[in-house]
């Protein structure tokens, strides 16, 4: 939500400060940094951070969607989860 509200606004500088804040951590923080890197046009960093997120939470749909969108290499565990999800969806369609 913060990215959507602050990106392109007069308060956009706060996004960089938030992304570097030492009190934040975990895969959600890395995802925030990845989205911010994408907004800044640093796609390579966005890809690297997206992969880091998926290594920690391989089944997270939002992380996987973002990683695919920026062309990140997906960890094997995420590839397996996406393949299984596709098989289940195909079985439901039949």
PyMOL commands that set and color helices and strands:
alter all, ss='L'
color gray80, all
select helices_A, chain A and resi 2-6+13-19+26-39+43-56+61-70+76-93
alter helices_A, ss='H'
color red, helices_A
deselect
rebuild
show_as cartoon
